[in-house]
Amino acid sequence: MNEQPARAQQEADVLVIGGGLHGTSSAFHLARRGASVIVLEADYVARHSSGVNAGGVRTLGRPLPEIPLALRSRELWHTLPELIGDDGGFVPSGQLKIAETDAELDECRERVALLNAHGFTHETLIDRERVLELEPALARHVTGGIWVERDGYALPYRTTTAFRLAAQRLGARFIERTPVARIEPHGERWLAHTPRGTFAARQLLVAAGAWSGELARQAGEPVPVHPEGLMLMVTQRVAPFCRATLGATGRPLSFKQFDNGTVVIGGKLIGHADLPGRHGEVDFMRLVKSARTVVDLFPHLRDLGVNRAWAGVEAFTDDALPVISASRTASGLYYSFGYCGSGFQLGPACGQVVSELMLDGAPSVPLDAFAIDRFGRETREAPSAAVDHAATH
Ligand SMILES: Cc1cc2nc3c(=O)[nH]c(=O)nc-3n(C[C@H](O)[C@H](O)[C@H](O)COP(=O)(O)OP(=O)(O)OC[C@H]3O[C@@H](n4cnc5c(N)ncnc54)[C@H](O)[C@@H]3O)c2cc1C
């Protein structure tokens, strides 16, 4: 393979590997700051998690280190039209996590107290009456929950495409069907080798979702990251009965009814991930369990048909936090991946903070918890992040 970039159009200030929401948002924010950007995408923009997720725009239940980023992102979700000229289909429906037993309500109480102790007030503990006032169709056994009014949901493919289009308007170039096989430093630049030739830039951002681990390994920074095939299903249309986006405390659930009447059901439902084949597979037996949860909570949906189910490939790290970091071993190299099933909401702000990290060396939101070299020391230094995350999904 040619070691030198053949043509000027294969060079930019920044190369971004991956056209998911994190790649497109980073490209947008970098281009907005004046950087020339090339995004290299193995398939097509929004083909994977960023285009097929549940669309949950949720600050609720975040692990503590993610909260400042999630709150920053929420502000951007509420002003997306000004930022990128499209609202991404964002609906500020609120997000509600319900408790089904007294013990679960105690868990919610402890969670809100923990957040308050850290100065976060965006999650509110609510009682059974308030839950049923918000969602009258819910089964009567609920005991209360946590409510976040400014959360909601959006359309994943539309949002990621909108960031891509906004970045393009600022001059960013997107090159699809161009998988990066290998990255390497070359003098003061980074080279990305692809079947369409070699691309070069002084700065390189790895935002390749579940495929990022291999690129980090090539750069000499292995990360404990693995793929999972996360599943969703969508039902037939049904008359409006639920406005908020719902989760549960004691069992996995992510549930929302769209304006067209369909209901999207998920919640960390794990199918199969085929990383080399670049696709996810549905495991129907596991979907059944989720369908049962939904019928427990909304008995009137018992006979509702499921129209479609699918799986997307998502990156999970060992401590359930993403990697948003400058390389610790090489200059000009940056990472943004490993969003563990919750990266859609973070996309708008993460791109902004990554652009600050790359262009200023000083992100406006602390990223220490997401450093690429944290693995191996996290059990000594930050046990609360992983424990808290596990408790909330
Ligand atoms: C079913 C499902 C439901 C979800 N629900 C929610 C939710 O409700 N709320 C929420 O906040 N999050 C949710 N998520 C998580 C969220 O979708 C992801 O965290 C987020 O989209 C990750 O974005 P990304 O840009 O890091 O990765 P991706 O979207 O995977 O994008 C990475 C891109 O990199 C490309 N790529 C990979 N390797 C290479 C290479 N070598 N060269 C060039 N390109 C490459 C890929 O083709 C891909 O397009 C869900 C995920 C799934 C799968």
The ligand as a MOL file (V3000), in Angstrom:
LIG
                    3D

  0  0  0     0  0            999 V3000
M  V30 BEGIN CTAB
M  V30 COUNTS 53 58 0 0 0
M  V30 BEGIN ATOM
M  V30 1 C -30.6100 -1.1770 19.9340 0
M  V30 2 C -29.9250 -0.0160 20.5780 0
M  V30 3 C -30.6470 0.8520 21.3960 0
M  V30 4 C -30.0120 1.9550 21.9800 0
M  V30 5 N -30.7610 2.8550 22.6570 0
M  V30 6 C -30.1760 4.0040 23.1160 0
M  V30 7 C -30.9670 5.0100 23.7290 0
M  V30 8 O -32.1810 4.8900 23.8070 0
M  V30 9 N -30.3530 6.1170 24.2060 0
M  V30 10 C -28.9900 6.2800 24.1210 0
M  V30 11 O -28.4810 7.3020 24.5930 0
M  V30 12 N -28.2190 5.3600 23.4990 0
M  V30 13 C -28.7780 4.2340 22.9940 0
M  V30 14 N -28.0210 3.2840 22.3630 0
M  V30 15 C -26.5660 3.4880 22.2870 0
M  V30 16 C -26.1850 4.4330 21.1730 0
M  V30 17 O -26.8500 4.1120 19.9800 0
M  V30 18 C -24.6670 4.3430 20.9610 0
M  V30 19 O -24.0010 4.5040 22.2010 0
M  V30 20 C -24.1510 5.3980 20.0150 0
M  V30 21 O -24.9360 5.4550 18.8540 0
M  V30 22 C -22.7030 5.1030 19.6570 0
M  V30 23 O -22.3180 5.9770 18.6370 0
M  V30 24 P -20.8960 5.8310 17.9680 0
M  V30 25 O -20.7690 6.9230 17.0060 0
M  V30 26 O -19.8670 5.7010 19.0550 0
M  V30 27 O -20.9070 4.3770 17.2740 0
M  V30 28 P -21.6130 3.8320 15.9460 0
M  V30 29 O -22.9610 4.3690 15.7530 0
M  V30 30 O -21.4550 2.3460 16.0060 0
M  V30 31 O -20.7090 4.4120 14.7830 0
M  V30 32 C -19.4120 3.9460 14.5680 0
M  V30 33 C -19.1930 3.9390 13.0740 0
M  V30 34 O -17.8240 3.6210 12.8140 0
M  V30 35 C -17.7710 2.8800 11.6360 0
M  V30 36 N -16.5150 2.1310 11.6140 0
M  V30 37 C -16.1590 1.1050 12.4000 0
M  V30 38 N -14.9220 0.6800 12.1180 0
M  V30 39 C -14.4880 1.4590 11.1110 0
M  V30 40 C -13.2900 1.4990 10.3810 0
M  V30 41 N -12.2730 0.6660 10.6540 0
M  V30 42 N -13.1760 2.4030 9.3850 0
M  V30 43 C -14.1810 3.2790 9.1070 0
M  V30 44 N -15.3450 3.2710 9.7910 0
M  V30 45 C -15.4950 2.3830 10.7910 0
M  V30 46 C -18.9800 1.9820 11.7110 0
M  V30 47 O -19.3490 1.4870 10.4270 0
M  V30 48 C -20.0070 2.8940 12.3440 0
M  V30 49 O -20.8340 3.5160 11.3770 0
M  V30 50 C -28.6100 2.1620 21.7940 0
M  V30 51 C -27.8830 1.2760 20.9780 0
M  V30 52 C -28.5300 0.2130 20.3650 0
M  V30 53 C -27.7370 -0.7110 19.4690 0
M  V30 END ATOM
M  V30 BEGIN BOND
M  V30 1 1 1 2
M  V30 2 1 2 3
M  V30 3 2 2 52
M  V30 4 2 3 4
M  V30 5 1 4 5
M  V30 6 1 4 50
M  V30 7 2 5 6
M  V30 8 1 6 7
M  V30 9 1 6 13
M  V30 10 2 7 8
M  V30 11 1 7 9
M  V30 12 1 9 10
M  V30 13 2 10 11
M  V30 14 1 10 12
M  V30 15 2 12 13
M  V30 16 1 13 14
M  V30 17 1 14 15
M  V30 18 1 14 50
M  V30 19 1 15 16
M  V30 20 1 16 17
M  V30 21 1 16 18
M  V30 22 1 18 19
M  V30 23 1 18 20
M  V30 24 1 20 21
M  V30 25 1 20 22
M  V30 26 1 22 23
M  V30 27 1 23 24
M  V30 28 2 24 25
M  V30 29 1 24 26
M  V30 30 1 24 27
M  V30 31 1 27 28
M  V30 32 2 28 29
M  V30 33 1 28 30
M  V30 34 1 28 31
M  V30 35 1 31 32
M  V30 36 1 32 33
M  V30 37 1 33 34
M  V30 38 1 33 48
M  V30 39 1 34 35
M  V30 40 1 35 36
M  V30 41 1 35 46
M  V30 42 1 36 37
M  V30 43 1 36 45
M  V30 44 2 37 38
M  V30 45 1 38 39
M  V30 46 1 39 40
M  V30 47 2 39 45
M  V30 48 1 40 41
M  V30 49 2 40 42
M  V30 50 1 42 43
M  V30 51 2 43 44
M  V30 52 1 44 45
M  V30 53 1 46 47
M  V30 54 1 46 48
M  V30 55 1 48 49
M  V30 56 2 50 51
M  V30 57 1 51 52
M  V30 58 1 52 53
M  V30 END BOND
M  V30 END CTAB
M  END
